Amino acid sequence: MKIALIGYGKMGKAIEAIAIERGHMIGFRIDADTLDQFTQPNMASCDVAIEFTGPHSAVNNLLQCFEFGIPVVSGSTGWLEERAKVDARCLEKNGSFLYASNFSVGVNIFFEVNQKLAYLMRSQPSYTVSIEEIHHTQKKDAPAAPPSPWPSR
């Protein structure tokens, strides 16, 4: 498979290493310095775009991929207030789009454990349960961690 990487930061470089290790090719690496390569002819030579940028550019990148007719996978966060617009354009262009706020296996296991805990605790109104997960403190758009309700030891 030939992949266009849109966003060549920490995640883009990690995706590149995994893709190459698994026998895939990287067609283009698009970042702030190579935006001129984000063109229809270049993208047409790729099978899929993988987009990991930031809220400032993710929506435009996704819309452009739909215009180019290239399937796109996105893990960018901070743009979901425009999700309806993105979904509508994808449908209008008969595009293919996969989005997840986090592709980490560990975090997705955490999501499942949290659902199970909520199910188990629903009949225990005398308990207040809280979970905090911090897996990526260097993420550019990571929210500030709230103060812990637990006393320091």
FENWO-V791815 format. One record per residue. N is the residue number from 0. PHI is phi in whole degrees, -180 to 180 (999 if undefined). BURIAL is + if it has 9 or more other ideal C-beta (glycine too) atoms within 8 Angstrom, else -. Layout:
{{N;PHI;BURIAL} {N;PHI;BURIAL}}
//
This chain:
{{0;999;-} {1;-107;+} {2;-114;+} {3;-99;+} {4;-94;+} {5;-110;+} {6;106;+} {7;-125;+} {8;-93;+} {9;-58;-} {10;-69;+} {11;-58;+} {12;-69;+} {13;-67;-} {14;-63;+} {15;-58;+} {16;-61;-} {17;-67;-} {18;-61;+} {19;-64;+} {20;-59;-} {21;-94;-} {22;89;-} {23;-91;+} {24;-114;-} {25;-101;+} {26;-81;+} {27;-148;+} {28;-119;+} {29;-107;+} {30;-142;+} {31;-59;-} {32;-88;-} {33;-126;+} {34;-59;-} {35;-65;-} {36;-87;-} {37;-82;+} {38;-124;-} {39;-57;-} {40;-61;-} {41;-65;+} {42;-68;+} {43;-63;+} {44;-83;-} {45;-108;+} {46;-87;-} {47;-157;+} {48;-110;+} {49;-116;+} {50;-112;+} {51;-134;+} {52;-119;+} {53;-131;+} {54;-62;+} {55;-70;-} {56;-130;-} {57;-58;+} {58;-60;+} {59;-63;-} {60;-63;+} {61;-64;+} {62;-61;+} {63;-65;+} {64;-61;+} {65;-62;+} {66;-61;-} {67;-78;+} {68;75;-} {69;-108;+} {70;-60;+} {71;-137;+} {72;-113;+} {73;-130;+} {74;-122;+} {75;-70;+} {76;-122;-} {77;90;-} {78;-122;+} {79;-65;-} {80;-65;-} {81;-108;-} {82;-60;+} {83;-61;-} {84;-63;-} {85;-64;+} {86;-62;+} {87;-63;-} {88;-67;+} {89;-60;+} {90;-65;-} {91;-59;-} {92;-93;+} {93;54;-} {94;-87;+} {95;-124;-} {96;-148;+} {97;-123;-} {98;-127;-} {99;-146;-} {100;-73;-} {101;-160;-} {102;-99;-} {103;-66;-} {104;-59;-} {105;-61;-} {106;-68;+} {107;-69;+} {108;-64;-} {109;-58;+} {110;-58;-} {111;-66;-} {112;-62;-} {113;-62;+} {114;-62;-} {115;-63;-} {116;-61;+} {117;-60;-} {118;-63;-} {119;-67;-} {120;-88;+} {121;-60;-} {122;-98;-} {123;-122;-} {124;-66;-} {125;-83;-} {126;-109;-} {127;-114;-} {128;-111;-} {129;-143;-} {130;-132;-} {131;-128;-} {132;-125;-} {133;-129;-} {134;-116;-} {135;-147;-} {136;-73;-} {137;-98;-} {138;-64;-} {139;-57;-} {140;-107;-} {141;-64;-} {142;-70;-} {143;-65;-} {144;-71;-} {145;-71;-} {146;-63;-} {147;-71;-} {148;-78;-} {149;-95;-} {150;-67;-} {151;-70;-} {152;-108;-}}
//
